[in-house]
Amino acid sequence: MDASFVALETRNSPMHIGSILIYDPATAPGGFVRFKDILRFYESRMQLSRTMRQRLVRVPFDLDYPYWIEDEEFDLEYHVRHLALP
């Protein structure tokens, strides 16, 4: 399935996904949510699925399907971003 998404992706038809999470401070301990606590939460669960730290690598000339490899330079803050709204 991953290979299909890679093959079908174009500049006008991106095949990647994203999500938006809204945190309500009223339901958080102490009445506030800190971004570093959210990052810590995700970091504490990264070991549950090794795919969380992998990246897709294409084979030269597309002679085979792409492979998932361990991303030694994985940066959680690149994937989890914060934007506060008024």
N, CA, C and O atoms as a CHARMM CRD file, in Angstrom:
* protein
*
  344
    1    1 MET  N      0.82300  -1.18400   0.00000 PROA 1      0.00000
    2    1 MET  CA     0.00000   0.00000   0.00000 PROA 1      0.00000
    3    1 MET  C      0.87200   1.25400   0.00000 PROA 1      0.00000
    4    1 MET  O      0.56200   2.22200  -0.69400 PROA 1      0.00000
    5    2 ASP  N      1.96500   1.24300   0.77700 PROA 2      0.00000
    6    2 ASP  CA     2.84400   2.40700   0.80200 PROA 2      0.00000
    7    2 ASP  C      3.38800   2.69900  -0.58700 PROA 2      0.00000
    8    2 ASP  O      3.47500   3.85700  -0.99500 PROA 2      0.00000
    9    3 ALA  N      3.75600   1.64700  -1.31300 PROA 3      0.00000
   10    3 ALA  CA     4.29000   1.83000  -2.66100 PROA 3      0.00000
   11    3 ALA  C      3.24800   2.47600  -3.57200 PROA 3      0.00000
   12    3 ALA  O      3.59300   3.28200  -4.43500 PROA 3      0.00000
   13    4 SER  N      1.98800   2.12600  -3.38300 PROA 4      0.00000
   14    4 SER  CA     0.91900   2.73300  -4.18900 PROA 4      0.00000
   15    4 SER  C      0.82400   4.22700  -3.93200 PROA 4      0.00000
   16    4 SER  O      0.68500   5.01500  -4.86800 PROA 4      0.00000
   17    5 PHE  N      0.89800   4.61700  -2.67100 PROA 5      0.00000
   18    5 PHE  CA     0.83700   6.03800  -2.34100 PROA 5      0.00000
   19    5 PHE  C      2.02100   6.78300  -2.94900 PROA 5      0.00000
   20    5 PHE  O      1.86300   7.88900  -3.46700 PROA 5      0.00000
   21    6 VAL  N      3.21000   6.17700  -2.88500 PROA 6      0.00000
   22    6 VAL  CA     4.39300   6.81600  -3.46400 PROA 6      0.00000
   23    6 VAL  C      4.23200   6.95000  -4.97400 PROA 6      0.00000
   24    6 VAL  O      4.54900   7.99600  -5.54100 PROA 6      0.00000
   25    7 ALA  N      3.74600   5.90300  -5.62600 PROA 7      0.00000
   26    7 ALA  CA     3.59300   5.91800  -7.08300 PROA 7      0.00000
   27    7 ALA  C      2.53400   6.92100  -7.54000 PROA 7      0.00000
   28    7 ALA  O      2.67600   7.53500  -8.59800 PROA 7      0.00000
   29    8 LEU  N      1.48300   7.08700  -6.75600 PROA 8      0.00000
   30    8 LEU  CA     0.37800   7.96700  -7.14800 PROA 8      0.00000
   31    8 LEU  C      0.59000   9.43200  -6.77100 PROA 8      0.00000
   32    8 LEU  O     -0.10200  10.31000  -7.28600 PROA 8      0.00000
   33    9 GLU  N      1.53500   9.69800  -5.88400 PROA 9      0.00000
   34    9 GLU  CA     1.72000  11.06300  -5.40300 PROA 9      0.00000
   35    9 GLU  C      2.31200  11.96200  -6.48800 PROA 9      0.00000
   36    9 GLU  O      3.26800  11.59800  -7.17200 PROA 9      0.00000
   37   10 THR  N      1.72100  13.13300  -6.62100 PROA 10     0.00000
   38   10 THR  CA     2.23300  14.16600  -7.52000 PROA 10     0.00000
   39   10 THR  C      2.18200  15.49700  -6.77600 PROA 10     0.00000
   40   10 THR  O      1.64600  15.59000  -5.67200 PROA 10     0.00000
   41   11 ARG  N      2.74300  16.50900  -7.39600 PROA 11     0.00000
   42   11 ARG  CA     2.71400  17.83900  -6.78100 PROA 11     0.00000
   43   11 ARG  C      1.27000  18.31200  -6.56000 PROA 11     0.00000
   44   11 ARG  O      0.97700  18.96000  -5.55500 PROA 11     0.00000
   45   12 ASN  N      0.37400  17.99000  -7.49600 PROA 12     0.00000
   46   12 ASN  CA    -1.02100  18.41500  -7.40100 PROA 12     0.00000
   47   12 ASN  C     -1.90000  17.43500  -6.63300 PROA 12     0.00000
   48   12 ASN  O     -3.05300  17.73800  -6.32700 PROA 12     0.00000
   49   13 SER  N     -1.36200  16.27600  -6.32400 PROA 13     0.00000
   50   13 SER  CA    -2.13700  15.26000  -5.61800 PROA 13     0.00000
   51   13 SER  C     -1.28000  14.60600  -4.53600 PROA 13     0.00000
   52   13 SER  O     -0.85600  13.46100  -4.69100 PROA 13     0.00000
   53   14 PRO  N     -1.02200  15.32800  -3.43900 PROA 14     0.00000
   54   14 PRO  CA    -0.20700  14.74100  -2.37100 PROA 14     0.00000
   55   14 PRO  C     -0.95300  13.59200  -1.69200 PROA 14     0.00000
   56   14 PRO  O     -2.16300  13.67000  -1.47600 PROA 14     0.00000
   57   15 MET  N     -0.23300  12.54400  -1.36300 PROA 15     0.00000
   58   15 MET  CA    -0.84700  11.36000  -0.77200 PROA 15     0.00000
   59   15 MET  C     -0.51300  11.20300   0.71600 PROA 15     0.00000
   60   15 MET  O     -0.82900  10.17700   1.31800 PROA 15     0.00000
   61   16 HSD  N      0.11400  12.20400   1.29900 PROA 16     0.00000
   62   16 HSD  CA     0.41800  12.12000   2.72100 PROA 16     0.00000
   63   16 HSD  C     -0.76600  12.63200   3.53500 PROA 16     0.00000
   64   16 HSD  O     -1.69200  13.23600   2.99300 PROA 16     0.00000
   65   17 ILE  N     -0.72600  12.38700   4.82100 PROA 17     0.00000
   66   17 ILE  CA    -1.83600  12.78300   5.69100 PROA 17     0.00000
   67   17 ILE  C     -1.33700  13.68400   6.80900 PROA 17     0.00000
   68   17 ILE  O     -0.13600  13.77300   7.06700 PROA 17     0.00000
   69   18 GLY  N     -2.25100  14.33100   7.45000 PROA 18     0.00000
   70   18 GLY  CA    -1.94900  15.16200   8.60200 PROA 18     0.00000
   71   18 GLY  C     -3.12700  15.12700   9.54800 PROA 18     0.00000
   72   18 GLY  O     -4.17800  14.57400   9.22600 PROA 18     0.00000
   73   19 SER  N     -2.95300  15.70900  10.70000 PROA 19     0.00000
   74   19 SER  CA    -4.06600  15.76900  11.64700 PROA 19     0.00000
   75   19 SER  C     -3.95800  17.03900  12.47700 PROA 19     0.00000
   76   19 SER  O     -2.88600  17.62700  12.61900 PROA 19     0.00000
   77   20 ILE  N     -5.07000  17.43200  13.00700 PROA 20     0.00000
   78   20 ILE  CA    -5.14300  18.57700  13.90800 PROA 20     0.00000
   79   20 ILE  C     -5.72300  18.07200  15.21800 PROA 20     0.00000
   80   20 ILE  O     -6.77000  17.42400  15.23800 PROA 20     0.00000
   81   21 LEU  N     -5.04400  18.37000  16.29900 PROA 21     0.00000
   82   21 LEU  CA    -5.52800  17.99800  17.62400 PROA 21     0.00000
   83   21 LEU  C     -5.79800  19.27300  18.40500 PROA 21     0.00000
   84   21 LEU  O     -4.96700  20.18000  18.43300 PROA 21     0.00000
   85   22 ILE  N     -6.93800  19.33700  19.02500 PROA 22     0.00000
   86   22 ILE  CA    -7.31200  20.50300  19.82200 PROA 22     0.00000
   87   22 ILE  C     -7.36100  20.07200  21.27900 PROA 22     0.00000
   88   22 ILE  O     -8.09200  19.15000  21.64200 PROA 22     0.00000
   89   23 TYR  N     -6.58500  20.74200  22.10000 PROA 23     0.00000
   90   23 TYR  CA    -6.52000  20.42300  23.52100 PROA 23     0.00000
   91   23 TYR  C     -7.26800  21.48500  24.31000 PROA 23     0.00000
   92   23 TYR  O     -7.01900  22.68000  24.15200 PROA 23     0.00000
   93   24 ASP  N     -8.17000  21.04900  25.14500 PROA 24     0.00000
   94   24 ASP  CA    -8.96800  21.94700  25.97800 PROA 24     0.00000
   95   24 ASP  C     -8.29100  22.07400  27.33700 PROA 24     0.00000
   96   24 ASP  O     -8.27000  21.10900  28.10100 PROA 24     0.00000
   97   25 PRO  N     -7.73900  23.24000  27.65400 PROA 25     0.00000
   98   25 PRO  CA    -7.06200  23.42100  28.93000 PROA 25     0.00000
   99   25 PRO  C     -7.96300  23.14000  30.13200 PROA 25     0.00000
  100   25 PRO  O     -7.47300  22.74900  31.19200 PROA 25     0.00000
  101   26 ALA  N     -9.26100  23.33300  29.98000 PROA 26     0.00000
  102   26 ALA  CA   -10.18100  23.12300  31.10100 PROA 26     0.00000
  103   26 ALA  C    -10.18700  21.67000  31.57200 PROA 26     0.00000
  104   26 ALA  O    -10.51500  21.39600  32.72600 PROA 26     0.00000
  105   27 THR  N     -9.82800  20.73900  30.69000 PROA 27     0.00000
  106   27 THR  CA    -9.84100  19.32400  31.06700 PROA 27     0.00000
  107   27 THR  C     -8.46200  18.81600  31.47500 PROA 27     0.00000
  108   27 THR  O     -8.32400  17.65300  31.85400 PROA 27     0.00000
  109   28 ALA  N     -7.44800  19.66300  31.40300 PROA 28     0.00000
  110   28 ALA  CA    -6.07900  19.25600  31.72700 PROA 28     0.00000
  111   28 ALA  C     -5.78900  19.45700  33.21100 PROA 28     0.00000
  112   28 ALA  O     -6.36300  20.34200  33.84400 PROA 28     0.00000
  113   29 PRO  N     -4.89900  18.63500  33.76400 PROA 29     0.00000
  114   29 PRO  CA    -4.49700  18.83700  35.16200 PROA 29     0.00000
  115   29 PRO  C     -3.91500  20.23700  35.35000 PROA 29     0.00000
  116   29 PRO  O     -3.03500  20.64700  34.59300 PROA 29     0.00000
  117   30 GLY  N     -4.38400  20.95200  36.32500 PROA 30     0.00000
  118   30 GLY  CA    -3.90400  22.30300  36.58200 PROA 30     0.00000
  119   30 GLY  C     -4.52100  23.35600  35.68300 PROA 30     0.00000
  120   30 GLY  O     -4.23800  24.54200  35.85000 PROA 30     0.00000
  121   31 GLY  N     -5.35200  22.95900  34.73800 PROA 31     0.00000
  122   31 GLY  CA    -6.04400  23.91600  33.89200 PROA 31     0.00000
  123   31 GLY  C     -5.25000  24.45800  32.72500 PROA 31     0.00000
  124   31 GLY  O     -5.65900  25.44300  32.11000 PROA 31     0.00000
  125   32 PHE  N     -4.11100  23.83300  32.40000 PROA 32     0.00000
  126   32 PHE  CA    -3.35500  24.28900  31.23400 PROA 32     0.00000
  127   32 PHE  C     -2.63500  23.11300  30.57900 PROA 32     0.00000
  128   32 PHE  O     -2.35800  22.09600  31.21600 PROA 32     0.00000
  129   33 VAL  N     -2.33900  23.27800  29.29000 PROA 33     0.00000
  130   33 VAL  CA    -1.63300  22.26400  28.50700 PROA 33     0.00000
  131   33 VAL  C     -0.33900  22.89500  28.01100 PROA 33     0.00000
  132   33 VAL  O     -0.35500  23.94500  27.36800 PROA 33     0.00000
  133   34 ARG  N      0.78200  22.24500  28.31500 PROA 34     0.00000
  134   34 ARG  CA     2.07000  22.74000  27.83300 PROA 34     0.00000
  135   34 ARG  C      2.53000  21.87400  26.66400 PROA 34     0.00000
  136   34 ARG  O      2.38500  20.65200  26.68700 PROA 34     0.00000
  137   35 PHE  N      3.07900  22.51600  25.65700 PROA 35     0.00000
  138   35 PHE  CA     3.54300  21.79600  24.47500 PROA 35     0.00000
  139   35 PHE  C      4.60200  20.76000  24.84000 PROA 35     0.00000
  140   35 PHE  O      4.60100  19.65700  24.29300 PROA 35     0.00000
  141   36 LYS  N      5.49300  21.09900  25.74500 PROA 36     0.00000
  142   36 LYS  CA     6.54600  20.14700  26.11600 PROA 36     0.00000
  143   36 LYS  C      5.95800  18.89800  26.77300 PROA 36     0.00000
  144   36 LYS  O      6.54000  17.81800  26.67200 PROA 36     0.00000
  145   37 ASP  N      4.81100  19.03300  27.44600 PROA 37     0.00000
  146   37 ASP  CA     4.15000  17.85800  28.02400 PROA 37     0.00000
  147   37 ASP  C      3.55400  16.97100  26.92800 PROA 37     0.00000
  148   37 ASP  O      3.56500  15.74500  27.03700 PROA 37     0.00000
  149   38 ILE  N      3.03800  17.59600  25.88200 PROA 38     0.00000
  150   38 ILE  CA     2.51000  16.83300  24.74800 PROA 38     0.00000
  151   38 ILE  C      3.64700  16.08200  24.06600 PROA 38     0.00000
  152   38 ILE  O      3.50200  14.90300  23.74100 PROA 38     0.00000
  153   39 LEU  N      4.77500  16.75200  23.84800 PROA 39     0.00000
  154   39 LEU  CA     5.93300  16.08900  23.25300 PROA 39     0.00000
  155   39 LEU  C      6.41000  14.93500  24.12800 PROA 39     0.00000
  156   39 LEU  O      6.73300  13.86100  23.62000 PROA 39     0.00000
  157   40 ARG  N      6.45500  15.15000  25.42100 PROA 40     0.00000
  158   40 ARG  CA     6.87700  14.09800  26.35400 PROA 40     0.00000
  159   40 ARG  C      5.93300  12.89700  26.27400 PROA 40     0.00000
  160   40 ARG  O      6.37900  11.75000  26.32300 PROA 40     0.00000
  161   41 PHE  N      4.62900  13.16000  26.14900 PROA 41     0.00000
  162   41 PHE  CA     3.64300  12.09100  26.01900 PROA 41     0.00000
  163   41 PHE  C      3.93100  11.24700  24.77600 PROA 41     0.00000
  164   41 PHE  O      3.98600  10.02000  24.85400 PROA 41     0.00000
  165   42 TYR  N      4.11500  11.90600  23.63100 PROA 42     0.00000
  166   42 TYR  CA     4.40700  11.17100  22.39700 PROA 42     0.00000
  167   42 TYR  C      5.73700  10.42900  22.49900 PROA 42     0.00000
  168   42 TYR  O      5.83800   9.27000  22.09400 PROA 42     0.00000
  169   43 GLU  N      6.74200  11.08500  23.03100 PROA 43     0.00000
  170   43 GLU  CA     8.06400  10.46300  23.16500 PROA 43     0.00000
  171   43 GLU  C      8.00100   9.20200  24.02200 PROA 43     0.00000
  172   43 GLU  O      8.68300   8.21900  23.73200 PROA 43     0.00000
  173   44 SER  N      7.19300   9.22600  25.06300 PROA 44     0.00000
  174   44 SER  CA     7.09400   8.06600  25.95900 PROA 44     0.00000
  175   44 SER  C      6.43900   6.86600  25.28400 PROA 44     0.00000
  176   44 SER  O      6.54900   5.74400  25.77800 PROA 44     0.00000
  177   45 ARG  N      5.76800   7.08700  24.17500 PROA 45     0.00000
  178   45 ARG  CA     5.06500   5.99900  23.49400 PROA 45     0.00000
  179   45 ARG  C      5.69600   5.60100  22.15600 PROA 45     0.00000
  180   45 ARG  O      5.19200   4.71200  21.47100 PROA 45     0.00000
  181   46 MET  N      6.77500   6.24600  21.79400 PROA 46     0.00000
  182   46 MET  CA     7.41500   5.96800  20.50900 PROA 46     0.00000
  183   46 MET  C      7.91100   4.52900  20.40300 PROA 46     0.00000
  184   46 MET  O      7.94300   3.97100  19.30600 PROA 46     0.00000
  185   47 GLN  N      8.29400   3.92700  21.50900 PROA 47     0.00000
  186   47 GLN  CA     8.82700   2.56500  21.47000 PROA 47     0.00000
  187   47 GLN  C      7.73400   1.53000  21.21100 PROA 47     0.00000
  188   47 GLN  O      8.05200   0.37400  20.92900 PROA 47     0.00000
  189   48 LEU  N      6.47000   1.90500  21.29500 PROA 48     0.00000
  190   48 LEU  CA     5.37200   0.95800  21.09000 PROA 48     0.00000
  191   48 LEU  C      5.23000   0.53600  19.63100 PROA 48     0.00000
  192   48 LEU  O      4.67800  -0.52600  19.34200 PROA 48     0.00000
  193   49 SER  N      5.71800   1.35100  18.72500 PROA 49     0.00000
  194   49 SER  CA     5.64600   1.02300  17.30000 PROA 49     0.00000
  195   49 SER  C      6.91300   1.52000  16.61900 PROA 49     0.00000
  196   49 SER  O      7.14000   2.72700  16.53500 PROA 49     0.00000
  197   50 ARG  N      7.73400   0.60300  16.13600 PROA 50     0.00000
  198   50 ARG  CA     8.99500   1.02000  15.52500 PROA 50     0.00000
  199   50 ARG  C      8.78300   1.84500  14.26100 PROA 50     0.00000
  200   50 ARG  O      9.67800   2.58100  13.84700 PROA 50     0.00000
  201   51 THR  N      7.60300   1.73000  13.64100 PROA 51     0.00000
  202   51 THR  CA     7.35000   2.51400  12.42800 PROA 51     0.00000
  203   51 THR  C      7.29400   4.01300  12.71300 PROA 51     0.00000
  204   51 THR  O      7.41600   4.83000  11.80000 PROA 51     0.00000
  205   52 MET  N      7.11000   4.36600  13.97300 PROA 52     0.00000
  206   52 MET  CA     7.03300   5.79000  14.31400 PROA 52     0.00000
  207   52 MET  C      8.33900   6.52700  14.02200 PROA 52     0.00000
  208   52 MET  O      8.32900   7.73800  13.80000 PROA 52     0.00000
  209   53 ARG  N      9.45600   5.81200  14.01900 PROA 53     0.00000
  210   53 ARG  CA    10.76100   6.43500  13.78200 PROA 53     0.00000
  211   53 ARG  C     11.38400   5.98700  12.45900 PROA 53     0.00000
  212   53 ARG  O     12.60200   6.04000  12.28900 PROA 53     0.00000
  213   54 GLN  N     10.55800   5.55700  11.54900 PROA 54     0.00000
  214   54 GLN  CA    11.07900   5.11000  10.26300 PROA 54     0.00000
  215   54 GLN  C     10.73900   6.11600   9.16800 PROA 54     0.00000
  216   54 GLN  O      9.84300   6.94800   9.30600 PROA 54     0.00000
  217   55 ARG  N     11.48800   6.00500   8.08000 PROA 55     0.00000
  218   55 ARG  CA    11.20900   6.82400   6.90500 PROA 55     0.00000
  219   55 ARG  C     11.27500   5.93500   5.67200 PROA 55     0.00000
  220   55 ARG  O     11.95000   4.90600   5.66300 PROA 55     0.00000
  221   56 LEU  N     10.57800   6.34300   4.65600 PROA 56     0.00000
  222   56 LEU  CA    10.49900   5.57200   3.41900 PROA 56     0.00000
  223   56 LEU  C     11.65400   5.95100   2.50100 PROA 56     0.00000
  224   56 LEU  O     11.92600   7.13100   2.28200 PROA 56     0.00000
  225   57 VAL  N     12.32900   4.93800   1.96800 PROA 57     0.00000
  226   57 VAL  CA    13.45300   5.16700   1.05800 PROA 57     0.00000
  227   57 VAL  C     13.16100   4.46300  -0.25800 PROA 57     0.00000
  228   57 VAL  O     12.82800   3.27900  -0.28700 PROA 57     0.00000
  229   58 ARG  N     13.29000   5.20100  -1.32400 PROA 58     0.00000
  230   58 ARG  CA    13.06400   4.62200  -2.65700 PROA 58     0.00000
  231   58 ARG  C     14.34500   3.96300  -3.15300 PROA 58     0.00000
  232   58 ARG  O     15.45000   4.42800  -2.87300 PROA 58     0.00000
  233   59 VAL  N     14.17700   2.89200  -3.88300 PROA 59     0.00000
  234   59 VAL  CA    15.28900   2.17100  -4.48800 PROA 59     0.00000
  235   59 VAL  C     15.67100   2.90300  -5.78000 PROA 59     0.00000
  236   59 VAL  O     14.79000   3.35600  -6.51100 PROA 59     0.00000
  237   60 PRO  N     16.97200   3.02400  -6.06900 PROA 60     0.00000
  238   60 PRO  CA    17.37000   3.71200  -7.30300 PROA 60     0.00000
  239   60 PRO  C     16.66000   3.14900  -8.53500 PROA 60     0.00000
  240   60 PRO  O     16.51200   1.93700  -8.69500 PROA 60     0.00000
  241   61 PHE  N     16.23500   4.04900  -9.37800 PROA 61     0.00000
  242   61 PHE  CA    15.51700   3.73400 -10.61800 PROA 61     0.00000
  243   61 PHE  C     14.19800   3.00000 -10.36600 PROA 61     0.00000
  244   61 PHE  O     13.62400   2.42200 -11.28800 PROA 61     0.00000
  245   62 ASP  N     13.72100   3.02200  -9.12800 PROA 62     0.00000
  246   62 ASP  CA    12.47200   2.33800  -8.74900 PROA 62     0.00000
  247   62 ASP  C     12.46200   0.87400  -9.19700 PROA 62     0.00000
  248   62 ASP  O     11.44800   0.37500  -9.68500 PROA 62     0.00000
  249   63 LEU  N     13.59900   0.19100  -9.02800 PROA 63     0.00000
  250   63 LEU  CA    13.71400  -1.21600  -9.42000 PROA 63     0.00000
  251   63 LEU  C     13.02000  -2.16100  -8.44200 PROA 63     0.00000
  252   63 LEU  O     12.83900  -3.34100  -8.74200 PROA 63     0.00000
  253   64 ASP  N     12.63900  -1.65800  -7.29800 PROA 64     0.00000
  254   64 ASP  CA    11.93700  -2.45700  -6.29200 PROA 64     0.00000
  255   64 ASP  C     11.01200  -1.51600  -5.53000 PROA 64     0.00000
  256   64 ASP  O     11.06100  -0.29800  -5.70000 PROA 64     0.00000
  257   65 TYR  N     10.17900  -2.09900  -4.69600 PROA 65     0.00000
  258   65 TYR  CA     9.31100  -1.28300  -3.85400 PROA 65     0.00000
  259   65 TYR  C     10.15300  -0.45600  -2.88600 PROA 65     0.00000
  260   65 TYR  O     11.26900  -0.85100  -2.55000 PROA 65     0.00000
  261   66 PRO  N      9.63700   0.67700  -2.43500 PROA 66     0.00000
  262   66 PRO  CA    10.34400   1.44800  -1.40700 PROA 66     0.00000
  263   66 PRO  C     10.43200   0.64000  -0.10600 PROA 66     0.00000
  264   66 PRO  O      9.60700  -0.23600   0.15300 PROA 66     0.00000
  265   67 TYR  N     11.42800   0.94900   0.69000 PROA 67     0.00000
  266   67 TYR  CA    11.64100   0.26100   1.96600 PROA 67     0.00000
  267   67 TYR  C     11.55100   1.24700   3.11500 PROA 67     0.00000
  268   67 TYR  O     11.91000   2.41600   2.98100 PROA 67     0.00000
  269   68 TRP  N     11.06500   0.75700   4.24800 PROA 68     0.00000
  270   68 TRP  CA    11.06900   1.53500   5.48100 PROA 68     0.00000
  271   68 TRP  C     12.37900   1.25900   6.20100 PROA 68     0.00000
  272   68 TRP  O     12.74000   0.10100   6.41000 PROA 68     0.00000
  273   69 ILE  N     13.09900   2.32200   6.58700 PROA 69     0.00000
  274   69 ILE  CA    14.33400   2.16500   7.35300 PROA 69     0.00000
  275   69 ILE  C     14.25700   3.03100   8.60300 PROA 69     0.00000
  276   69 ILE  O     13.49800   3.99800   8.66200 PROA 69     0.00000
  277   70 GLU  N     15.05200   2.66800   9.59500 PROA 70     0.00000
  278   70 GLU  CA    15.13700   3.45000  10.82800 PROA 70     0.00000
  279   70 GLU  C     15.71900   4.82400  10.49600 PROA 70     0.00000
  280   70 GLU  O     16.75300   4.91900   9.83500 PROA 70     0.00000
  281   71 ASP  N     15.06100   5.87800  10.95100 PROA 71     0.00000
  282   71 ASP  CA    15.53100   7.24300  10.70700 PROA 71     0.00000
  283   71 ASP  C     16.39500   7.67000  11.88400 PROA 71     0.00000
  284   71 ASP  O     15.88300   8.01800  12.94800 PROA 71     0.00000
  285   72 GLU  N     17.69900   7.64100  11.68900 PROA 72     0.00000
  286   72 GLU  CA    18.64500   7.98400  12.76000 PROA 72     0.00000
  287   72 GLU  C     18.55600   9.45700  13.15400 PROA 72     0.00000
  288   72 GLU  O     18.99600   9.82900  14.24200 PROA 72     0.00000
  289   73 GLU  N     18.00400  10.28700  12.29900 PROA 73     0.00000
  290   73 GLU  CA    17.91000  11.72400  12.57600 PROA 73     0.00000
  291   73 GLU  C     16.47100  12.15600  12.84500 PROA 73     0.00000
  292   73 GLU  O     16.12100  13.31800  12.63800 PROA 73     0.00000
  293   74 PHE  N     15.64400  11.22900  13.30200 PROA 74     0.00000
  294   74 PHE  CA    14.23800  11.52800  13.56500 PROA 74     0.00000
  295   74 PHE  C     14.11600  12.68100  14.56100 PROA 74     0.00000
  296   74 PHE  O     14.78500  12.69500  15.59400 PROA 74     0.00000
  297   75 ASP  N     13.26000  13.64100  14.24100 PROA 75     0.00000
  298   75 ASP  CA    13.04400  14.81200  15.09200 PROA 75     0.00000
  299   75 ASP  C     11.54800  14.93500  15.36400 PROA 75     0.00000
  300   75 ASP  O     10.78100  15.33800  14.48900 PROA 75     0.00000
  301   76 LEU  N     11.14500  14.58900  16.56500 PROA 76     0.00000
  302   76 LEU  CA     9.73000  14.61400  16.92400 PROA 76     0.00000
  303   76 LEU  C      9.12700  16.00200  16.73000 PROA 76     0.00000
  304   76 LEU  O      7.97600  16.12200  16.31000 PROA 76     0.00000
  305   77 GLU  N      9.88700  17.04400  17.02900 PROA 77     0.00000
  306   77 GLU  CA     9.35800  18.40600  16.90600 PROA 77     0.00000
  307   77 GLU  C      9.13600  18.82500  15.44900 PROA 77     0.00000
  308   77 GLU  O      8.43200  19.80100  15.19200 PROA 77     0.00000
  309   78 TYR  N      9.71600  18.11300  14.51100 PROA 78     0.00000
  310   78 TYR  CA     9.42200  18.37100  13.09800 PROA 78     0.00000
  311   78 TYR  C      8.03200  17.84100  12.74700 PROA 78     0.00000
  312   78 TYR  O      7.34300  18.40500  11.89700 PROA 78     0.00000
  313   79 HSD  N      7.62600  16.75700  13.40200 PROA 79     0.00000
  314   79 HSD  CA     6.35200  16.10400  13.10300 PROA 79     0.00000
  315   79 HSD  C      5.20400  16.58400  13.98600 PROA 79     0.00000
  316   79 HSD  O      4.04500  16.53400  13.57400 PROA 79     0.00000
  317   80 VAL  N      5.51100  17.03900  15.17500 PROA 80     0.00000
  318   80 VAL  CA     4.48800  17.53800  16.10000 PROA 80     0.00000
  319   80 VAL  C      4.75100  19.02400  16.28000 PROA 80     0.00000
  320   80 VAL  O      5.76900  19.42300  16.84500 PROA 80     0.00000
  321   81 ARG  N      3.83600  19.82600  15.80200 PROA 81     0.00000
  322   81 ARG  CA     4.02600  21.28200  15.83900 PROA 81     0.00000
  323   81 ARG  C      2.95000  21.92400  16.70000 PROA 81     0.00000
  324   81 ARG  O      1.91300  21.32200  16.98000 PROA 81     0.00000
  325   82 HSD  N      3.21200  23.13400  17.10500 PROA 82     0.00000
  326   82 HSD  CA     2.31600  23.83400  18.02400 PROA 82     0.00000
  327   82 HSD  C      1.93500  25.18900  17.45600 PROA 82     0.00000
  328   82 HSD  O      2.78000  25.95000  16.98500 PROA 82     0.00000
  329   83 LEU  N      0.64900  25.46700  17.51200 PROA 83     0.00000
  330   83 LEU  CA     0.14500  26.77800  17.12000 PROA 83     0.00000
  331   83 LEU  C     -0.96700  27.12900  18.09000 PROA 83     0.00000
  332   83 LEU  O     -1.97600  26.42900  18.16800 PROA 83     0.00000
  333   84 ALA  N     -0.78600  28.19500  18.81600 PROA 84     0.00000
  334   84 ALA  CA    -1.81200  28.62700  19.77000 PROA 84     0.00000
  335   84 ALA  C     -2.75000  29.61200  19.08300 PROA 84     0.00000
  336   84 ALA  O     -2.31100  30.55700  18.42900 PROA 84     0.00000
  337   85 LEU  N     -4.01100  29.38100  19.24000 PROA 85     0.00000
  338   85 LEU  CA    -5.02100  30.27400  18.67200 PROA 85     0.00000
  339   85 LEU  C     -5.64100  31.10900  19.78400 PROA 85     0.00000
  340   85 LEU  O     -5.70700  30.67600  20.93400 PROA 85     0.00000
  341   86 PRO  N     -6.09300  32.30800  19.43400 PROA 86     0.00000
  342   86 PRO  CA    -6.69000  33.16700  20.47100 PROA 86     0.00000
  343   86 PRO  C     -7.99900  32.60700  21.00300 PROA 86     0.00000
  344   86 PRO  O     -8.62000  33.21300  21.87700 PROA 86     0.00000
